[in-house]
Amino acid sequence: MIRIISFKICPFVQRVTALLEAKGVAYAIDYISLSDKPQWFLDISPTGQVPLLVTEDGTALFESDAITEYVDEITAPLQPGLSPEQRALNRAWSYQASKHYLVQCSTMQSADKAVMDERMAKLSKAFDKAEKQLGEGPYFSGAELGNVDIAWLPLLHRAAIVQAHSGYDMLASYPKVQAWQQALLDTGIARKSVPEDFEQKFSDFYLAERTWLGRGANLNEAPGETPAASKAGCCG
């Protein structure tokens, strides 16, 4: 059975597990602490980062882009019959999501509104591109769930949790993206692709007192009243 090495709130890991869930591929998963990485993990991981996929023959694969391509090569595609051009476009649109995972992580850690606004402006560029590209839905390419949907799922899942806990809507200006977000959440893949305590772990890290979102996105908070933001990363 495929084995995934994971950190519980890493979006790059969720992209991999979401693809496995969408395809119905069985896998085992082990969680590690990024602040105290076990030696066995460091021995098999060239980068010391998650996700890591260990194949059935014991080969350790790293980098989420490479891992998702491997999963696609050993399983049936979510969208059969695509042309080489369309597959290339799907990879490009998937990259538009994954290159913003760490941008979102940084944005959610903002200690005050000014920093939040500055970082959100960078993150919004991704949502703006998606808004202009989306059609009638419910998914990115229409009626079929595809790899682009899976790549964007971590961003949209986290945006939904942020809104539920703080009232701050990262997608307020993007009605098509909001509808897409709901369609993906309705599949149940987001819930299945994370551990049972994901929302609590996520909230403890990103929605704690040290962050502007954690304090309920208080618009009246004066600058300089906030604790320092954590320097910890979400996957490194």
N, C-alpha and C positions, 0 to 999 in steps of 0.2 A: 504493500500500500504506500502511496505517496505520503511523505511526511513534511510538514511545514514547520519551520522554526519562526516564532513570532514574538513581537512585543504587542501587548494587548490593544494599544490605541494607535498603532501605526497605519496610516492610510495606504501605504504601499503594500502592506500585508493584506489589507482588506480588499484591494483590487484583485489580488491573486485568489484569495478564498472566495470572493464573490463570483469569480469566473468558474471556479470548481463547483460551487453551489449551483450556478446557472446551468452547468452542463451535467449535473448529477454525478460528479466524480467523487468517489470516496477518498477521504484523506484523514490522516492523524495530525494532531497539532501539539506542539510543545511551546510553552511560553517561557521567555527568559527575561531577566532584568537587564536593561541596557546600562545601568550604573554598576552592575556587578556581573559581567558576562562570564559564563562558565568556560573553563578551558577547552572542553570538548567542542564547544561552538566555535571558539577562536581557531581551533585546530583545523576545522573544515571550511571556515568562511574566509575567503581572501580579503574581504573588506571589513569584516567585523560588524556588518550591518544586516538588518532584516529587511525583507523576507529572505529566507533560505529555503529552497525546496530540495529535499533529498529523494531521489528517484528510487524505484523499487530495487534497482541494482546497486544502490548506495552512492550514486554520483550526486555531489552537492552542487546545485545551481544557484547562482546569485544574480542580483539586479532584476527588478520586477518586470521590466520590458522583456528581458530574455526569458524569464520564467513564464510569462503569459504566452509568448510565442511557442515555447515548448509545449505548454498545455494544449494550445491549438493544434500543434503538429501530431499529438498522440490521441486526439479526440475529434469527434465530429464537430464541424463549425456551428456556431449559433445561427449564422445566416449562410446557408449553402448556396452555391451557384454565383457568388460574387465574382466580378471580373478582377484581374490583377490591379487595374486602376482603382476600383472601388475599395479593394483591400488596402491599397496604399493610402487612399484618402482616410479610411477608417483608422489606420495607424497614426496618421497625422493629427486627426481630431482627438484620438486617445492621448497623444502627447500634449495637446493643449490642456488637457485635464491634469495629467500626472506632473507636469512641470509647475503646476500651481499648488500642489499638495503642501509643500513647505511654506509657500506664501500664505496659505490659509492657516497653517500652524502658527506662524509668526503673528498674523493678524489677530488670532484668538487670544494670544498672550499679551496683547497691548495693555499697558498699565493705565492709560488715560484716553480720553476721547480724541485728543489731538493726534496721538500716535495711531489710534484705531482708524481715524479718517484717512491718514496718510497711507497706511498699509492696505486699507480696504480699497483705495483707489487703484492699487496694483491688482488686487484680486478681482475687482469688478471688470477688468479688461477681459478676463476669461469668460465671465457670465455674459458680457455684452456680445462677444463673438458667438457664443452658443445661441443667444436670443435671436440673432440675425440669421442663423443657419437653420434653426428648428422649423419644421413644417407643421402639418396637422397632428402629428404625434400618433399614438401616445409616446412613442419612443423616438430616439434620435433619427432613425431612418424610416420611421413610419410605424407599421403594424408589428414589425419583428424586433424583438430584443436582440441587441448585438453587442459587440465588443466595445464600441464607443460608450454605450450606456453603462457598461461595467466599469470603464475607466473613470467616468464622471460620478459614479455612485458614491465614493468616499467623500467628495466635496459636498454633494447634495445631502447626504446623510448627516454630516456634521453641521451643515447649515440648519437643518431641521431641528437638531438637538439644541443648538444655540438659541434659536427662536423660541423653542418651548421653555427653556430655562431662564432666558434673560429678556425676552421680548424683542430682541434685535433681529431684524430680518435682513440677511445678506442678499436676498433675492427680491427685495421690495420693488425694484424698478424693472423686473424681468418676468412678466406674466407667463410667457411660454416656458421659461425655465422652471417656474413654480409648478406649472402643470406637469412638466416632465419629472420634476422631483417627486410629486405625489404618485405618478404612475410607477416610478421605480420603487418607491417605498411600499406601494400596494402589492408588489410581487413577493414581498417577504424576504428577498435575498439579502437586504441590508441587515436585518435581524439575524438571519442564519449565518452570516459571514463574520460575525464578531462574537466574542465570549458573552456569557450571560451577564457578567458584571461590567460590560463595556461602558454603558452610559454612566455608571457611577465612577469608574476609573477616569473616563473622559472629563466628567464634571469636576472631579477632584483636582485634575491638572489644569484644565482650561477655564473652568468656571469657579475658581477659588477666589478668595478675597483679594488676592494680589492683582487680579485682572479687572479691567473695566466691565467686561461682560459678566464676570462673577459677582460684581457688586450691583447687578441688575441694570447695567447700561445707564447709570445715573447721569442724565444730561446736565444736571445742575452742579456736578462735582467740580470743585475748583482745581486748577492745575497744581501739581506738587503735593497733593494729599495722598498719593497712592504708594503702596509698597513697590519695591523693585521687582521687575519681571524676572522670572526664572530663565536661566540660560540653557536649560535642558532642551534637547531636541525631541522630536516625536518619533524618530526612527534611528537615529545615529548612535 
